[in-house]
Amino acid sequence: MGIAFEDFTKGQVIEGDPITATRDELVGFAREFDPQPFHLDEAAAKATFVGTLIGSGWQTACFGMRLLHRDAFRGHTSMGSPGIDELRWLRPVLPGDTLRARIVVEETRVSASKPDRGFVRFMMTVLGARDERVMTQAFTVIFARRGAEPMAPRSVVPATASEPVPEGDDAVLLPFLGEAEIGAVRDLGRYRFEPDAIMDFAKAYDPQDFHTDPKRAERTHFGGLCASGWHTAAIWMKRLHATWARDMALTARSGPVPQLGPSPGFKDMRWLRPVYAGDTIRYATRLVAARASSSRPGWGVASHHNTAENQHGEPVFEFTGSVFWQWSA
């Protein structure tokens, strides 16, 4: 069966060889999911909060998933993850940086309601070439128990065919953070998860059977091809930028446009339901808090709660994040 719950014990430390983050890979990911100037072009990055070309934090998390699958899962398939308690981006990833993971098993417990599986809580630290901490992540993964009778796969109703999802044309003024309305909700529009996109993303970052092979996915407990949780998160970022691009264009017609900076991390990410091939997901973001930065004059840190639901109105994803945002003109 490959990897099993019994293969992990509290206190176990798992490490592996490094991978290299190339410039082409960093820029390619950013173009698709996180097209901020400091992820796309060295010259444009000089005028930003960061000042140099860096990789998207979301891609760093995806690199972490690649390392987790190779080193802890040993190339096999888990039963997925309910979510991430906290993730912190501590240092940016630069073109040519090498990354490796140090994964510690913090707790193991058998499921009380589903005896065919157990939960393993990990703490993963992604390290750079000089063992500097690049990212930390506290999270849980579900694994099948060796020798247990597996429960029946989910019954999946295939999504009906639909036309491509059109890009919205709505726009609102994007305020400086010091003037932003706490509680304001911004609809980020919809995205349809096509099978090829699901498989392409998973082959690069999360190559588990239920993300990469429709036939094998049917035999897993998910019952069908579904998107990586990191794909669901990356599309949230894609939708945020597509929406804010319209907002920034509208804002520029009447005055200065606030700059956005990187994110220090997020907490309480929950993958609530699988996102299956053909599902159309609607995303939204709500500003929940704002404070002026004590270390960066003229800047602030925004806290935002983010949600997504499928075409049936069922919640599939949520998390609370933070981002540097220009405080005033």
N, C-alpha and C positions, 0 to 999 in steps of 0.2 A: 504493500500500500504506500510505499515511499516513506514520508515523514509522519510521525504520530505524536500524540500528546505525551506518551511515555518517554519520548526522546529528550524531554526537557526537565531539568531539576533546578530548584531554587539555588541561586548563587552561581550557576553555570555561566561561563564567559565564552563568547563566540567571536572570533576575529578571522579576517581573511586578507587577501592581497588587495592592493589599491587599484582604482580605475582612474582614468584621466579624463577631465572635462575639456574638450576641445572648443576652440572659438566657434567653429561651424555648428557644433551641437548646441552651444549656448544661444547663439543668435537664431538658429533655426527654431528652437523651442519658443524663444521670445516672440518671434514673428507670428507664430501660430496662437500663442496663449497669453503672452504678457508683453505687449509691444510698447514698453516704456523706453524713452531715449537712452537711459543708462544700461539697458540690456541689448541695444541694437547697434550702436555706432560709437566708436571712441571719441570722435569729434563732438558729436551731440552730447555725449555723457559729461564732457568737461563743464558744461553750463548748468548741470543739475546738482541736486542735493548731494549726490554720491561723488561726482567728479571724475569717474573712470568707468570703463565698461565692466559690468559684473553680470553674473548669471542670475536668472530669476530664482527667488527663494523657493517657488513651487517646483522648479526643476531640481533644486538641491534635495527637496523631499522625495522627488521621484528617483534621483540617484540613490537615496537611502533605501527606497523600496527595491531597487535593482540589487543592491548589496545584501539586503535582508533575504531576498529570494535565493540568491546564490549561496550565502554563507550559513544562514540559519535554517532555511527551508531545504537546502542542498539540492536546489533545482526542482523540487517537488511542489505539490499543490496543497495549500491549507484549506480551511473552511471559511476563510474570509476574516474580516475584522469588524467589530462593532464601532470602533472609532479610536480617536487619539485624545488623551487627556490634556496634553500640552506639548507644543512644539515651539522651540526657540531658534531663530536664526542668529548666530553669534558673530560670524565673520562672513563676508561675501566670498563667493567663488569666482575666481578670475580665470581667464582663458589659460589652459595648460596646467591648472592646479590638479594635483592628485588627491583622491579621496579614498578613505577606507573606513570601515565600520567596526566599532566595539559594541557588542550586544550583550547585555546582562539580563539573565532571567531573574525577575524579582519575585514572582509568585506563580504557582500553578494550582488550579482547582478544577475538579470535575463539575460539570453542569448539573444542577439540582433537578432541572426539568427535562433535559435531553441526555440520557445516559450514554449515547453514542459519541459524545464529544467532551472536550475540556477546554478551559481558558488558560492561556499563558500570558502573563504580563511582562513586558520587556521594557528596558531602558536602553535606547540606542544613542550612541554618540558618534557622529561623523567627524572624522579627524582629517586634518590636512597633512602635508608632507612633513612638517616639523611637529606633528602630534598636537597642533593647536586645535581647539574645539571649534568646529564650523557650525554644527547643528546638534541639538539634543531633542529627543522625542520619547515621550512616555506613552505607551499604547498597549493594547491587548489584541491577541490573535486567537482564533478558534482552531483547534485541531481535532481530527478524528481520533478516537481511542482504539488502540490496537486490540483486535479480537472482538470488539463490540458489534452487535448487529446494527447496521446503519438504518436510520429512519428513511422513509420514502422521500424522494426528491419533491420539491415544490411542484405544484401544478401551475404551469405558466400559460397564460392566454396570450398568443402572439399579438403584437400591436398591428392594427390595421394600417394598410398603406395610406400614405398621405402625401400631399404636395410639399415641396421644400418650404421650410419655415422662412417667411420673409423678414428682412431686417426692419425694425421699427423706425418710425420717423419722428417720434416725440422727443422733446428736448426741454430741459429746465435750466435755469441759471445755476452755475456751480459756485457756491459762496466760498470765501475764505473761512477757515475753520472757526475763527473767533466770532463769526457772524452766523454760523450754521445753526439750524433748528434741531435741537435734540429730539429724537423720536421720529424725524422725517424718514419716510420710506421711499426708496427708489426702485421701481420695477425694472429689472434688467433684461426682460424679454425671454424668448424661448430658444431651445436648441434641441434638435432631433439627433439622437445617438444612433448612427448607422453602423451596421455590422463591421464593415471594413475599417472605419475609424476606430471602433472599439478594439479590434484585433491589432491594428497597426500600433496604437498607443501601448497596448499591453506587451507586445513583442519587444518594444524598446525598454519598458520600465517595470512591468508586472506580469511576467509570462506564466500565469497560472492557467490551468485547463479551462476554467469557466470564463476566462477573458480572451482566450486565443483560438479555441476550437469548438465550433457549434455542436458537433456530435459528442465530443467528450464532455462538454458542458451539460448536456442533457442527462448524463449519468452521474453528475455531482448533485449535492443537496440543493443547489440553486435551480436545477431543472432546465436551464437554458443559458445561452450566451448573455453575459452581463458585463457592464463597464467596470473597470478598475475604479476604486474609490478615489484614487489620485486623478483619474481622468475626469470624474465628476467635479472634483475641486478645480482642476485646470480650466474646465469649461466655465466655472463660475468666474474665474479671472478673465477669461476671454469675453464673457458677456459684460462684465464690469467695464472693461476698456471700450468695447463697442458702444455701450450706452454713454459713457462719459465723454467719448469723442464727440458725440452730437452735442452734449451739454457744454463742452469747452468751446465748440464752434459758435454756439449761440452766445455764450458769455463774452467771447472775444469781440463781438459786434458792438458791445456797449462799454467795455472796460477791460481791465487786466484780468488775466486768468490765473487762478491759484495753481502753484506747482504741487505735485505729489512726490513723496519720497518713498523709500523702501518700508517694509514691514519688519518689526522686531519679532513677530511670531503670532501664534493664535492658541486658543484653548477650546476644550469641549467640542471637538469635531465629532459628529455622529453620522454614520451611514445607517439610515433608518430602514430603508428598503432597497433591494437591488434595483439598479437601473438597467433594464433589459434592452437588447437590440430592438430598435424601432420606437422606444419610448421618447416622448417629447417632454422636456423638463423646463419649467419656468423658474427663474431665479429672482431673488429680491434681496436688497440690503437695507438695513435700518441703522441710523446713527444713534448710538446709545450713550455716548459720553465723549467729552472733549476737554483737553487741558493744554495749556501752554507748555512748551518744552523749556526746561531749566537749563539745558545744555546747548540748545540751538535757538538763539534769538530770532524771532520772526516766524518760528515754526511751532506746531503743536502736534499732539498725538491724538488721533481719533480712534475710538472703539466702535466697532460695528458688528451687529448680529446679522447673519446671513442664512437664508433658507432657500430650499428648492422643493418643488412638488411636481409629480408626474401628471399625465393627461387626465388621470382620474381624480385629481385633487388630493392625492395622498402624499404626505411629506416623505422625502427620500434622503435629505441631507441638511445639516445645519452646523454652524460653528460661530464662534465669536473671535474676531480678529482685531488687529490694530495696525495703523499706518501713520507715517509722518505726513503732515498736511500743512501747507503754508497758512500761518495764523492770520496774517494781515498783509495788506498791500505794501 
